[in-house]
Amino acid sequence: MATNRQAAATSPWRAPIFFAILAVLFILEGTVRNSMFSGSWNTSLAILNMGLISAITALGVNMQWGYAGLFNVGVVGFIALGGLAPVLVSLPAVEGAWSAGGPRLLLSLLIGLGTLALAKITWMKTRSGWIVAAVLVIGFFVYRWLFDPAVIAIEANNPSRNGNIGGLGLPVLLSWLAGGLFAAIAAWAIGKVALGLRSDYLAIATLGIGEIIVAVLKNEDWLARGVKNITSIPRPVPYEIDLQSNPEFVAFAARWGFGAAEASGIWVKLCYMLLFLVVLLTIILLAELALKSPWGRMMRAIRDNETAAEAMGKDVTGRHLQVFVLGSAVIGIAGAMMITQDGLMAPTGYNPLRYTFLIWVMVIVGGSGNNWGAVLGAVLIWFLWIKVEVWGPTLIGFLVTPLPDGGFKTHLLDSAPHMRFIVMGLVLLLVLRFAPRGLVPEK
């Protein structure tokens, strides 16, 4: 029995069959209209596009966990850092913000980085904790002396509409790479401190840093307006209103039997889908090449037995740092893509349940260590996450029909939207019980 189950898990047809089932679900979502499906291609493509972004995020987590066994519990923080990139890279500069406090703000940040570098050099040369502490204290006061007035001046600059530093006005696609860079820098700083310690320290560090990053975005208005949010972030695809005012596009939509409004939404989502697929397939290609290289085989050897790998002369901490930075960079790219698609930077929306727990469910269900499994798990779980919110009330309404009217029945009906959490837990338990290595396990 165990042999048959293992053979089924490693069957070359397993992944194509699951992806075919997934494709059928999206086709039904776009074509069938009933209590189960919306019958709207706009809805189907919207779910698919967010599923593709989730797949890229899951690939980053899979690199860290599936390749090296690193437990990153701060995924939400790296997504948020990636989401900051379109704001700082692609938005135009805010008039008056730079002259109000920009140079002083930049100088304060350089002083802060220089203080940390000087403290490290001082420690290496003197090994004196008192001298290092003195360097850090003096540097901190100089940093705040420059930073606080600059922030006050920037946030006072037209606060009702701006109050932030603005961006560089560069093409939005460059911000996706910048998002990966932001996350990679944060991952390097965390990894240098935590990766040399026990594995549980990395989980604690990433959990804390993730929440700190989100808290900074919420409270530092000069950076991205905090909880006041930023809208109208540039996008790399046409705007629906421009398509609807184009006579040629209206005629093209009519030939296919669509109205201009519906067709414009479908066209924009198709453009996003193609961009997301290019990024996703590029990352998968590079990840597969890395996994099949000597570097990838070494990473899996370290994951399976760190002690043996270290005895063979491998730099375990250094290799962990490499894969942690690479995985976080991929997560940051996904964060930038998500903000670009939404056109909105809202720090209050970065919920750990959605952007950490759900991503881990995607990786586990799909199959950790397998890139295609991570993609399958991400798209499938996101589809269920969206649709269960619709299916839940219908199911609860059917189940409670025989019950008499009253408080208990009303309570069950009011609790129906929470079905998505129950279903996610149920899916996770079923997969761990019957396919503990995931739907498409690592070979």
N, C-alpha and C positions, 0 to 999 in steps of 0.2 A: 504493500500500500504506500509506504513512504517513498519507494523508488518510483512508483507511478506518479505520485504527487510532484516529486522533484523533476521528473521528465516533463510533466505538463508545465511546470514553472519556467523551464528553460526552453520551451518550444519556440522555434523561430516565428510561428504564426501567432503567438500570444499578443505581442504588441500590435500588429496590424489589425487583429480582430477587435481589440479594445478601442483603437483609434477609429475604426469603421463604425462601431457602436456610437462613439462620441459624435462622429459626423452626422449620423442619422438623427441624433437628438437635436442638433443645431438645425438640420433641415426641417424637422417637425416643428421646431420653434418658429421658423420663418414661414411655414406654409399652412399649418393646421391651426385653426382657431377654435378652442373649446376651453373647458375649465383647467386643462393641463398645460396647454401651450397658447402663446399669444397670437400666433398667425402673423407676426410682423417681422420683416427682415431687419428693420431698424433695431428692434429689441434683440434679435438673434446675433446680429453683428456687434452690438454694444457689449453683450455678454462675452462674445468671442474675443473682442479686443482686450477687455479687462482680463480675460483668462490668459491671453498671450503675455501681457505684462506680468501677471502672477507667475507664469511659467518661467520668465526670465529671473524673477526673484527666487523662485524655487531652485533654479539652476545654481544661483549663487550660494544658497544654503546647502545644496547637495555637494558642491565643491568642498565646503568646509566640513560637513558631517560625513558625506559618503566617501570622500577621498581620504580625509585625515582624521575623522572622529572628533572634530572640534564642535563643541556645543555652544552655539551662538544664540543667546536668548534676547538679544537687543536688536533684532532685525528691524524693528520699527524705527530705531534711531538712524540706521544707515539709509533706510528709505526716505526719512525726513531730510537728511543731508543731501541726498540726491535731488529731492524736490526743491531744495533751496537754489540749486544751480540755475534753472531757467529764470528765476527772479533776478539773480545777480549777473547773469551773463546776457540774457536776451532782452530784458526790458530796457527801454531808453533811460538815460540818466535823468534824475529828478532835478528840475531847474532850481538852483539855489542851494541844494543839499551839499554838494561838494565844497562850494566856497564857504558854507557855514561852518563845516567841521571836518571835511574830508581829509585834508592833509594831516590834521592833528590826530584824527582817528587812525589813519594809516601808520603814523609814527608810533602811536601807543601800541598797536599790534606788533610792530617790529621790536619795540622795547620789551614786550612780553616774551616774544620768542627768543630774543637775545638774552634775556635774564635766565631762561631755562637752559640755553646753551652754555652760558657762562657758569651757571651752577654746576653743570655736568663737568665742564673742564676743571673747575676749581676742586671738585671732589676727586677727580682722577689725579690731580697734581698734589693735593694736600692731605686728602683723606680726613679732613677736619669737618665735623658736622656743624660746629659753631660758625665757621667761615661761610659754609654753604648756606646756612640759615640766614646769615647777615646779608648775603647776596640776594637771596630770594625776597627778604623783607624790604630791602631798599628798592629792588626792582619793582616790587608790587606797588609801593607808594608812588614811584615815578609813573608807572603804568596808569594808575587810577587818576593821578594828577592831570595826565593828558587825555585819558579816555572819557571821564565823566563829563567835562565841559563840551567835548566834541559831540557826544551822544545827545546831550540836552539841546545843543544848537541844531542838530539835524532833525530831532523829533519836533522841534518848535517851528520847523520850516513847512508852512501850509499843512498843519496836522490833519485838517478835515479831509483832504484829498490824498496827501502823501505822508510826510513825516518819516520817510525812510531814505536811504542813500541812493536807491535806484540801481540800474544795471549798466552794462557796457554796450547794449544795443547790437550785439553780435547775432548771427543766425542761430535759430533755436536748436538746430541739430547739433551744434557745437556744445550746447548746454548739456546734452546727454553724456558726452564724454567728460565734461566738467563735473557732472554729478557723480560719475564713477571715480573721478580724481578726489573729490571731497571725501567720499566714503572710504577710499583707500588710505588717505592720509590719517583719518580718524582710526581706522583699523590698525595701521602701523603703530600709532601711539599707544593704543590699548594693548596690542600684541607684545610690544616691547616690555610692557610691565607685567602682563598676566600670563603669557605663554610659557614662561620659564617655571611657573609654579604648577600646582596640581590642577587637573582639568576642571574641577568644580570652581576654582577661582576665576577661570575665564567666563563661566556662566554668570557668576556674580558680577564681574566687571562689565560684561556686555549688557546685562540687565540694568545696572545702574547708569551706565553711560547712555544707553538708549533713552531712558527717561529724562536724563539731564539735557540731552540734545533737544527733545521735544519741549521741555520746559523753557529752554533758552529761546527757541523759536516763538513760543507763546508770549514771552515777557520782554524781549528785546525789540521794541517797535522800530528802531532805526534800521534793523536788518531786513525784515519782511513784514512790517506793520503789525506784527503780533497777532492778537485775536481779531483785529479789524480786517484781516485778510487782504489779499491782492488778487484782483481780477484782470481780465483782458491780457493774459500772458500770450505772447505770440505763438503761432502754430505753423507747422510745415505743410499744411494742406489747405485747400480753399475754404472759404466761409460759405455757409449755406445761403446767406442772403445774397451773396454775389452770384452764386449759381442760379438762384431763383430769378434774378434780374437779367440773366443771359438768355436771349431768345433761342439760340441754338441748343442750349441745354434743355430748355423747356420743351422744345420740339423733339429732342432725343428721348426725354422721359415719356412724352406722350406716345411715341412709337412703341414703347415697351409697356404701355398701359399704366404708368404711374403719374400721379400728380407731381407738380414741381416741388412742393414741400417735402413729400415723402422721398422722392428721388434724390433730392439734394442731401438729405440725411444719410441715405444709403451710400451715395457716392463718397461723401466725406469719410464714412466709417470704412469703406473699402480702401480708400487711400491710406488711412491709419493702419488697417490690417496688413497691407503690403509692406509698409515701413516696419511694423513690429515683426513681421515674419522675416524680413531681411536681417534685422538685429538678432532675433532668436536663432535663426539657422546659422548665422555667423558665429555666435557664441557656442552653439552646439558643435560646430565643426572644429573650432579651436579647442574646445574642452575634450572632444573625442581624440583629437591628435595628441593632446597632452596626456590623456589617460593611457593611451597605447604606447607612449614613449617611455624610455628608461626612467624619466622623472615621475611619470604616473605610476609605474610599477613600484618605484621606491616609496611613493606616498602611501600606497596600499600596504606595503610591507611595514611601514612605520605605524599605520593605523592598526594593523592586526597584532603587532608585537613590538612595542616601542623599545623594550629592553634589548631584544635581539638585534634590532636595527641599530641601536646605539652601540652595541658591542661590535658591530661590523664597521664602525667608524662613521656612521651617518650623523649629520648635524640635525637632530630631531627638532630642536627649538627653531632653528633657522628655516627648516622646511615647513614647519607649522606656520611660521610667520608669513612665508610666501603664499601659501594657499589661503590663509585667513585674509590677507590683503586682496588677493585676486577675487575670492568669493564676495567680499564686501564691495569691491568695485562694481561687480555685476549687479549687486543689489542696488547700489547707488544709481546705476544707469536706469534700472527699472523705475526707481523713484522719480527721476527726471522725466522719463517717458509718461508716467502717470499724470504728473502735474501739467505737462504739455497737452495731453489729451483733455483733461478737465478744464484747462484754462483758468484754474483757481488754486491759489495757495492758501490753505486753511489749516493752520497747525492744530486746531482743536480736533480735527478729524483723524489724527494719527493715534489710533486706538491699538494697544498691544494685542487685544483679542483678535482683531482683524489682521494686523500687519506682523504679528509674530506667531501666535498660536495657529492661525489658519494656514500660514505658510508651512509650518512644521507638519500639520496634518497632510498637506499636499505632498510633501516629500516622502513621508512615511507610507501613505496610501499608494503613491506611484511606485516607489521602490528606491530607497536610498542607495547611492552608488551607481545608479543607472540614469544617465542624462535624459533618455527618452521616457523613462519611468517618471522622472520628476515633472516633465512636460505634461504627460498624460494625467498625473495626479492633480496638477495645478488647474488645468482646464476643466477636468471632471468635477473637482471639488468646488470650483468657482461657479460652475453651472448649477450644481446642487444648492450652493449657498444662496444664489439668487432665486431659483425656482421654488425652493422649499418655503420661502416666505409667502409665496402664492398658494402652493399646494397645502400648506399647514392648515389655514382656516377652512379650506374645503374638506380636508380629511376630518378635522375635529367636528365640523358641522355635521358630517355624515355619521360619525360615531355617537354623537350626543343626541341624535334625532329621537331615539326612544325615551330619553330622560324627560321627566316633567320640568316645566319651566320653574326657575327658581335661582337661588344664589349660586348653587354648585354648577349648574349648566352655564350660567352667565360667566362664572369664573373661568371655566374651561374655554369658552369661546373667546374671552378677553386674553387668555394666555396663548392663543394659537400662534401669534407671531414668534413666540419663543421656540417654536418647533425646530427652527434652523439649528439651534444649539444642541437640541436633543438628537437631531439627525446626524450632525457632525460627530458627536460622541459615539453614536451607534455605528456609523460607517467605520470610524477608527477602531472600535472594538471588534467588529466583524472582520476587518482586514487583518488585525493583529492575531485573531484566532485562526482564521482559515488561510491567510496568506501573509505570514509574519514578515516575509522579506519584501512585501509589496506586490502590486498587481503585475508589474514588469520588473522582476528582481535583477540584481546585478549578476552577471554571468560568473 
